[in-house]
């Protein structure tokens, strides 16, 4: 059972990252993508971009703030 959950988690994690824009490399670029979808009202999707920004740079204050805003909505 635990093995299945691990496999499912890894597949979901992989699918999440291949769905993100391939060109983004910096934390600031991820935040930019997140802001674009946030402005369209796609808050759940924006959170994924802000998380990607935080994976690159956990000290990115803008990513933390914007993620908090998206979680609020």
C-alpha positions as CSV (number, residue, x, y, z in Angstrom):
1,X,0.0,0.0,0.0
2,X,2.8,2.4,0.9
3,X,4.6,1.5,-2.3
4,X,1.5,2.3,-4.4
5,X,1.1,5.7,-2.7
6,X,4.8,6.4,-3.3
7,X,4.4,5.5,-7.0
8,X,1.3,7.7,-7.3
9,X,3.0,10.6,-5.6
10,X,6.0,10.4,-7.8
11,X,3.9,10.3,-11.0
12,X,1.9,13.3,-9.8
13,X,5.1,15.1,-8.9
14,X,6.5,14.4,-12.4
15,X,3.4,15.4,-14.2
16,X,3.3,18.7,-12.2
17,X,6.8,19.7,-13.3
18,X,6.3,18.8,-16.9
19,X,3.2,20.9,-17.0
20,X,5.2,24.0,-16.0
21,X,6.8,26.2,-18.6
22,X,10.1,24.7,-19.7
23,X,11.9,28.0,-20.1
24,X,11.6,29.2,-16.5
25,X,14.8,28.8,-14.6
26,X,15.0,31.6,-12.1
27,X,12.8,32.2,-9.1
28,X,11.7,35.5,-10.6
29,X,10.6,33.9,-13.8
30,X,8.4,31.4,-11.9
31,X,6.9,34.3,-9.9
32,X,6.2,36.1,-13.2
33,X,4.3,33.1,-14.6
34,X,2.4,32.8,-11.3
35,X,1.4,36.4,-11.5
36,X,0.1,36.0,-15.0
37,X,-2.3,33.1,-14.0
38,X,-3.2,34.8,-10.7
39,X,-4.4,37.8,-12.7
40,X,-6.6,35.4,-14.7
41,X,-8.2,34.1,-11.4
42,X,-6.4,30.7,-11.6
43,X,-5.3,30.7,-8.0
44,X,-4.6,27.0,-7.6
45,X,-2.4,27.1,-10.7
46,X,-0.6,30.2,-9.5
47,X,0.3,28.4,-6.2
48,X,2.1,25.8,-8.3
49,X,4.3,28.5,-9.9
50,X,5.0,30.2,-6.6
51,X,6.0,26.8,-5.2
52,X,8.3,26.3,-8.1
53,X,9.9,29.7,-7.4
54,X,10.4,28.8,-3.8
55,X,12.0,25.5,-4.8
56,X,14.6,27.6,-6.7
57,X,15.0,30.3,-4.0
58,X,13.3,29.7,-0.6
59,X,14.1,33.3,0.3
60,X,12.0,34.9,-2.4
61,X,9.8,37.2,-0.4
62,X,7.6,38.1,-3.4
63,X,6.9,34.4,-4.0
64,X,5.9,33.9,-0.4
65,X,3.7,36.9,-0.4
66,X,2.0,36.1,-3.6
67,X,1.5,32.5,-2.6
68,X,-0.2,33.7,0.6
69,X,-2.5,35.9,-1.5
70,X,-3.4,33.0,-3.8
71,X,-4.1,30.8,-0.8
72,X,-6.4,33.6,0.5
73,X,-8.6,33.5,-2.6
